[in-house]
Amino acid sequence: MSFSAPGDAPMIGVQRIIYDYPGHRALDEVSFELPAASVTALVGPNGAGKTTLLRSMAALEEPMYGRIVINGLDIWENPRLAHRFMGYLPDHFGLYKELSAWRCLLYAAWAHGMDADAATAAARWAAEQVGLLPQLEMLAGALSRGQRQRLALAQTIVHKPKVLLLDEPASGLDPEARANLARLMKSLAAEGMTLLISSHILAELDDYCTAMLVLEQGKLLARQQLSAPAERQTRTLRLRLTALPKNDDNVFSVWLATRGWRIVETDRQTAVLLLEGENDASAQTRLLRELLASGCEVLEYGEYTRNLQTAYLDSLQDHRNNPEQRPARN
């Protein structure tokens, strides 16, 4: 099974999208590209324009200006064709409550043009992916909130789309189901599917996202490539100190440099230093011993993790400090 974009073209290209509601600009010249098989977090405060962007990309809302190309196809030239290789899960989804979960999945497969045999296989595959096999004979209206969420997700992926647009997919899921969702996202991306996921639960997005888009007041503030989740622990040491050797920042920097460390960030209000160097257990132990011997009072000492939430908050702070700068492309 392959979901690759044609050639080396990006799977998703959004170009200068503008969307206006009466008296309000929801999207203000938003542009970005996403490669195939990427998993991108779409984050921002309430009212930032995330849902409007996803609905526009799903060819359910037509922007006033701009262009959206997915899998090499301008979605507004042929939205029906675009829907064949896209899956969209809205925040407020609907189900046919009088149908069984199995019938809901079959109907979704048939709606994508599958014949009876293909629809049966696809429905069972989708139910298995979301852990819904035991509930297939239950009426959709009798399912729990989390089970309905899983059924809606199964309907969204039943045709194995190339691009998956998800708006708050973890809403209503219990902790085990959320962990299973994270595994599913990784599995779909590993097969080549391209995912764009909006959520307020940044800790969960951190488990599987490889990039981040930050929206605020309809503007794209940042586009950041993130390290792979397994690599997100940085080779950085966090220190909180009440005194520096000889009480001199420059002297301390030189003192650290002679030991193979350098300061990459300083917060003078709380005396927090982030250091980079040959960061293994023996190097940390040696540095701590020498810090204490120098008369430095160490209150906090350990590995520093820069996760998706930290990157998001840093992006907001950077924009508010420099409102005229272009979106970051880290």
ZILIN-V66241 format. One record per residue. N is the residue number from 1. SS is DSSP state (helix for helix, strand for strand, loop for the rest). NEAR is the number of other ideal C-beta (glycine too) atoms within 10 Angstrom. Layout:
<<N | SS | NEAR> <N | SS | NEAR>>
//
This chain:
<<1 | loop | 7> <2 | loop | 10> <3 | loop | 20> <4 | loop | 15> <5 | loop | 22> <6 | loop | 10> <7 | loop | 6> <8 | loop | 8> <9 | loop | 14> <10 | loop | 18> <11 | loop | 25> <12 | strand | 24> <13 | strand | 18> <14 | strand | 24> <15 | strand | 14> <16 | strand | 13> <17 | strand | 25> <18 | strand | 15> <19 | strand | 22> <20 | strand | 14> <21 | strand | 9> <22 | loop | 4> <23 | loop | 5> <24 | strand | 11> <25 | strand | 15> <26 | strand | 23> <27 | strand | 28> <28 | strand | 16> <29 | strand | 14> <30 | strand | 24> <31 | strand | 14> <32 | strand | 20> <33 | strand | 14> <34 | strand | 23> <35 | loop | 17> <36 | loop | 21> <37 | loop | 20> <38 | loop | 19> <39 | strand | 24> <40 | strand | 24> <41 | strand | 25> <42 | strand | 26> <43 | strand | 27> <44 | loop | 24> <45 | loop | 12> <46 | loop | 7> <47 | loop | 14> <48 | loop | 22> <49 | loop | 24> <50 | helix | 24> <51 | helix | 19> <52 | helix | 20> <53 | helix | 30> <54 | helix | 22> <55 | helix | 18> <56 | helix | 23> <57 | helix | 23> <58 | loop | 22> <59 | loop | 19> <60 | loop | 13> <61 | loop | 15> <62 | loop | 13> <63 | loop | 22> <64 | loop | 10> <65 | strand | 12> <66 | strand | 18> <67 | strand | 15> <68 | strand | 21> <69 | strand | 20> <70 | strand | 24> <71 | loop | 24> <72 | loop | 12> <73 | strand | 17> <74 | strand | 13> <75 | loop | 21> <76 | loop | 15> <77 | loop | 10> <78 | loop | 12> <79 | helix | 15> <80 | helix | 8> <81 | helix | 13> <82 | helix | 21> <83 | helix | 18> <84 | helix | 14> <85 | loop | 17> <86 | strand | 24> <87 | strand | 24> <88 | strand | 20> <89 | strand | 22> <90 | loop | 17> <91 | loop | 14> <92 | loop | 8> <93 | loop | 18> <94 | loop | 9> <95 | loop | 17> <96 | loop | 14> <97 | loop | 12> <98 | loop | 9> <99 | loop | 15> <100 | strand | 17> <101 | helix | 27> <102 | helix | 20> <103 | helix | 16> <104 | helix | 25> <105 | helix | 25> <106 | helix | 20> <107 | helix | 15> <108 | helix | 24> <109 | helix | 23> <110 | helix | 16> <111 | helix | 13> <112 | loop | 17> <113 | loop | 10> <114 | loop | 18> <115 | loop | 9> <116 | helix | 10> <117 | helix | 8> <118 | helix | 14> <119 | helix | 21> <120 | helix | 15> <121 | helix | 12> <122 | helix | 22> <123 | helix | 25> <124 | helix | 16> <125 | helix | 15> <126 | helix | 23> <127 | helix | 22> <128 | helix | 11> <129 | helix | 20> <130 | loop | 21> <131 | loop | 17> <132 | loop | 20> <133 | helix | 12> <134 | helix | 10> <135 | helix | 20> <136 | loop | 17> <137 | loop | 9> <138 | loop | 16> <139 | strand | 16> <140 | helix | 22> <141 | helix | 11> <142 | helix | 12> <143 | loop | 20> <144 | loop | 12> <145 | helix | 10> <146 | helix | 16> <147 | helix | 21> <148 | helix | 21> <149 | helix | 23> <150 | helix | 26> <151 | helix | 26> <152 | helix | 20> <153 | helix | 24> <154 | helix | 25> <155 | helix | 25> <156 | helix | 22> <157 | helix | 21> <158 | loop | 27> <159 | loop | 22> <160 | loop | 19> <161 | loop | 22> <162 | loop | 22> <163 | strand | 23> <164 | strand | 24> <165 | strand | 26> <166 | strand | 23> <167 | strand | 22> <168 | loop | 19> <169 | loop | 27> <170 | loop | 21> <171 | loop | 16> <172 | loop | 16> <173 | loop | 20> <174 | loop | 12> <175 | helix | 8> <176 | helix | 10> <177 | helix | 17> <178 | helix | 18> <179 | helix | 13> <180 | helix | 16> <181 | helix | 23> <182 | helix | 18> <183 | helix | 13> <184 | helix | 18> <185 | helix | 23> <186 | helix | 15> <187 | helix | 12> <188 | helix | 23> <189 | helix | 20> <190 | helix | 10> <191 | loop | 12> <192 | loop | 15> <193 | loop | 25> <194 | strand | 27> <195 | strand | 24> <196 | strand | 27> <197 | strand | 24> <198 | strand | 24> <199 | loop | 20> <200 | loop | 14> <201 | loop | 14> <202 | helix | 18> <203 | helix | 11> <204 | helix | 22> <205 | helix | 27> <206 | loop | 21> <207 | loop | 18> <208 | loop | 21> <209 | loop | 27> <210 | loop | 18> <211 | strand | 19> <212 | strand | 23> <213 | strand | 24> <214 | strand | 26> <215 | strand | 24> <216 | strand | 18> <217 | loop | 15> <218 | loop | 22> <219 | strand | 18> <220 | strand | 24> <221 | strand | 23> <222 | strand | 24> <223 | strand | 20> <224 | strand | 19> <225 | strand | 12> <226 | loop | 21> <227 | loop | 11> <228 | loop | 9> <229 | helix | 18> <230 | helix | 6> <231 | helix | 9> <232 | loop | 16> <233 | strand | 13> <234 | strand | 17> <235 | strand | 13> <236 | strand | 16> <237 | strand | 21> <238 | strand | 16> <239 | strand | 21> <240 | strand | 15> <241 | strand | 18> <242 | loop | 9> <243 | loop | 13> <244 | loop | 19> <245 | helix | 17> <246 | helix | 13> <247 | helix | 10> <248 | loop | 11> <249 | helix | 13> <250 | helix | 8> <251 | helix | 12> <252 | helix | 19> <253 | helix | 16> <254 | helix | 11> <255 | helix | 18> <256 | helix | 19> <257 | helix | 12> <258 | loop | 8> <259 | loop | 14> <260 | loop | 14> <261 | loop | 20> <262 | strand | 11> <263 | strand | 15> <264 | strand | 14> <265 | strand | 13> <266 | strand | 13> <267 | strand | 10> <268 | loop | 8> <269 | loop | 6> <270 | loop | 10> <271 | loop | 16> <272 | strand | 16> <273 | strand | 23> <274 | strand | 17> <275 | strand | 21> <276 | strand | 16> <277 | loop | 18> <278 | loop | 13> <279 | loop | 17> <280 | loop | 10> <281 | helix | 7> <282 | helix | 8> <283 | helix | 15> <284 | helix | 17> <285 | helix | 10> <286 | helix | 14> <287 | helix | 22> <288 | helix | 16> <289 | helix | 10> <290 | helix | 14> <291 | helix | 22> <292 | helix | 12> <293 | helix | 9> <294 | loop | 13> <295 | loop | 11> <296 | loop | 19> <297 | loop | 12> <298 | strand | 14> <299 | strand | 11> <300 | strand | 12> <301 | strand | 15> <302 | strand | 11> <303 | strand | 12> <304 | strand | 20> <305 | strand | 12> <306 | loop | 16> <307 | loop | 17> <308 | helix | 22> <309 | helix | 14> <310 | helix | 13> <311 | helix | 21> <312 | helix | 21> <313 | helix | 12> <314 | helix | 16> <315 | helix | 23> <316 | helix | 16> <317 | helix | 10> <318 | helix | 15> <319 | helix | 18> <320 | helix | 10> <321 | helix | 8> <322 | loop | 9> <323 | loop | 9> <324 | loop | 5> <325 | loop | 11> <326 | loop | 10> <327 | loop | 18> <328 | strand | 17> <329 | loop | 9> <330 | loop | 13>>
//
